[in-house]
Every structure is written in structure tokens, then in C-alpha cells.
Amino acid sequence: LGDLRPATIAVSICAIAYLSVIKKLKTAHWTLRILGDFKELSALTFSAIAASRFASEFGVAVVGDVPAGLPELTWPLNTKEDMALAKEMLPGAIMVALVTFLSSFAGAKKFAM
């Protein structure tokens, strides 16, 4: 618990509150309906803007420079330990892929109606 940062907790609480409240306020005004329809994207945008403007003041770490270009092509499974790790991670990876697929399918179904 010593590594908790108040600014990170505040951003998390604000994001959860925004996502909870904006869904109920969609009927109040047309701009709120747009924000409600794209609530995840707008929360991400607001968080990115807040992080870029106020991160250094509150001690929030932001990822530094990202290297340009593509990485070298290499085969990731070189040793037996790599293969064992891949076998261990495979069930979790399948579950993440399934949840992502179902989440995308649910969104597509919502917009199709």
C-alpha cells in the first residue's frame, strides 16, 4: 500500500464515476448522448489530456519516448523455458481473445440495432 499515489487513485475514481454517470445522463442533452455513446473513448481522451497537462505536477509517470520503426524479426521460443512459459500462458491468452471477441461482437450488435 506504500506505492499508492493519490493522483492515480483520483484519476481512477473520476473515470469510474464518469462511466457510471454518463450512461444515465444521455437523455439530458444531445452532447451528453454523444459522450454516452462513446463513453470509453471520451474517458480515454479526457484522461490522456489530463495526463499530458498535469502529470508532472502530481507525480504521475507518463511513458517516455517510443522507439520508431519496426522491431527485428526473431523467433520468440528459443529455449525449453520459453516453450513452457508459452504453454502456461496459452489458456489465459485464449480467454483474453475470447472476451475481446465477445466484447467487440456485443458492440457491433448494439450499433446494428
Salt bridges, closest charged atoms under 4 A:
ASP37 OD1 - LYS26 NZ 3.09
ASP37 OD2 - ARG33 NE 3.91
GLU40 OE2 - LYS39 NZ 3.96
